[in-house]
Amino acid sequence: MTYSFMTVCHKAQSEDKEVEHRMTAIPARTVPTRNFFGLSSSLFWGYVAIAFFMTGDGLEQAFLSDYLVNAVGFSTDQVGTIFTVYGLMAAIAAFASGVLAEYFGPRRVMALAVVAWIIFHIGFLLFGVMQGDYVMTLVLYAIRAFAYPMFVYGFVVWISYAAPSNRLSSAMGWFWCFYSLGVGVFGSYLPSLVIPVVGELPTLWSSIGFVFVGGLMAAFLVKGRGPDHSGPRTFGGLGRILGETIAMPFHNVQLAYGMVQRIINQISLYGFIVMLPIVFVRDIGFAQTTWLQLWSLVYLVTVFTNLMWGVLGDKIGWVRTIRWFGAIGMFVATLLMYFVPKLFGPNPWLAAIAVVVFGFAIAAYVPLSALMPALDPHRRGNAVALLNLAAGLSQFVGSLIVTLLWSTIGTTGTVIALACTYLVSFALSFLQKVDQNSLTKADEETAAALTTAEPPESGAPRA
């Protein structure tokens, strides 16, 4: 297994052109491509790979906190800390994934991510969970957190180059559609079928197969073009690019606004991952199977709404979609997710209504994935890196809010606090400005410049 992935990485390295010390990331010439509402045929297997990978990565999310408390014996504070540290590590890796994918190529970064995920998942189970060792569980789970953003957000950089520029929001909608299909629909629904038969621990082991299959697809089947550079790659140059990327939101405040919006986007989702498996089962009285099916319904809804909001965002405006359907929608949906079952008890049909509303609202932030690269179209990989950092911070902040508030102000107060973050998002949206045609204009300018330059060497840019 390791030999196969490292062979792919070595082959890609030997074929690459030399790249610049600075990652200017000039977009390659726009090439017409067949697409279905932004779904490019050259990237299709990459989307499928995301679904497989996130099925494996997401198998644990709807039951892990409950399992660690009730079966392994950790306290709720310890579990909250585990998820908070995981979120922090994922945030750092999410940022690095965009820069590394731009600098070394998405295919290489994604292949190495699969190998790392499998190795540290095995360690997490063998030396942490199965031994009931809190420290090892915390450390190995945190290290594993570096792998999944490298795979997932590395592919986002790939999309930003290979997808049609005028359909980028739709293309990102497809990404989140397949992401949700993996992490939520299969990732949450399969455990509801498997756990009653084999138990939690074998279910956690089974995730390795899904991650491996997704890695094979990404390594061998994806054809879309990636970043195109010239000049030598050096670690010193990579360090400079990391520094320059971190500085970008200080020079362009719109990038900073977009990052804050992305952090707020999934705060309640990640907060609920820590809280609701315990609250719904222990406090409200849902059966674990029912809870798992309800949580999978969130993602089943987003399979369709991610694409819907991506397409509508291209039509009615990215910021407008985020403001009214994302921010206001999530304020309402976050409250409904808790207060409906609290008031009406373990009624799965009423709870499902709240879940559907939540799935519609959380997906309305999809246009952010197009908005961020559009704010700096000649360095779109760097902008995606900032978006990825914010996505990781969303997991960190959501878990941190629960860790800090849950034992202090209780479940009700914590849920209200999570909901109020979306009022901040609503207010912030009035400060956001973006030209939705900037990516197309940048590609046209680059194409015009290339026609006056020497013909490039044959062969598509390496991914």
C-alpha positions, 0 to 999 in steps of 0.5 A: 500500500505505502509503496503504491502511493510513494511510487505515484508521488515519486513519479509526479515529482520526476515529471514536474516542471521546475517552479518559482521561489514565489508561488504566484500561481498564475492561472493556466490558459482556460480550456473548454471542458464538458461539465454538468452544472459545474461538474467537470468530467475531468474531476469526476473521480476526484469527487467520488474519491472525496465521498469514499475518503470522507465515509471512512473519516466520518464513520466515527463522528456521530458516536465517537464522543458517546463511545469514549464516555460510556464505553472507554470511560473518559469524562465529558471534559476529556472528550471535549478536550480531545475534539478541541485539540483535534479541531486545532490540528485540523485547522493548521493542516487545512491551511497548510494543505492549500499552500502545499497543494499549490506548491507541490501539486494536489495529487502528491499531497492527497496521496501522502495524506491517505498514507498518514491517515491510515497509519495514525488511525491504526495507532489511535485505535491500538494504543489509545482507544483499545488501551483506554489511554487518554493521553495516547488517544488525545495525541494520536487522534490529534496527529491523525487530524493533519491527514484529512484536510490535506486530502480534502482541501488539497482537492479544493485547490485542484477544483479552483484550477480545473473547474470552469471559472464561471461555474466555480460556485457550482463546482464547489457545490458538487464538492460539498455534495460529495463531501456530505454524501461521504461524511454524513450520509454513509458516514453516519447511516452505515454505523446505525446498521453496523454497530448493532451487529459488530459493535463500535470498535470494529466499525472504527476499524472498517473506516480504513477500507473506505479511505484506502479506496478513495486514495486509489481513485485520487492517485490514479483516476483524476485528470484535471489540470492543477497549478502551473509554475516555473522555477525551483521548489525549495523549502525556503521558498515554501516558508516564504509563501506560507508567510506571505499567505498568512499576511494576505488578509491583513492587506485585503480585509475582504479575505479576512471577512470571508475567513470569519464567515467560514469559521462561523459557518459550521460552528454549531455543526462541530459544537453539536458533534460534541454535545448532541450524541450525549444529549439526544441519547442520555438526556432526551431519550433517543435510541442510539440508532435513531440518533445516528439516522437523524444525524445522517439526515443532516448530510443527506439533505446537504447532498442536494442543498450544497449543489442547490446553493452553489448553483443559486449563488452563481445566479442570485449572488454569493453574498446575498445567499450567505446573508439571508439563507446562511446566517439567518437560516442557521440562527433559526436552525441551530435553535430548532435542532435542540429545542424541538426535541427538548420540548417534544421529547424523543419524537423522530419525526418532529426532530427530523423537521429541525434536521432538514431545516439545519441541512438547508441552512448550513449549505447556504455558505457554499458560495464562500468556496468560490468567493475567496479565490475570486478575491485574489484570482491570481493567487487563488490557491493561497486564498483557498489555503486561507479558506481551509484554515478558517474551515479548520478553525470552525471545528476548533472554535465550535468544540472550544465553545462547548468545552468552555460553556457546557459545564458552566451554563448548561446545554440550553445556554450553550446552544443559544451561544452557538446560535448567536454567532450567526447574527454576527455573520449576518451583520458581517455580510453587509461589509463583504464585496466581491466581483463574481466575474473576477476569475473569468477576467483573470483567466482571459487576461492570462490567456491573452498574455500567453498568446503573445509569449512563446508557446509552452512545452507540450503537456498539461500542467501537472496536478 
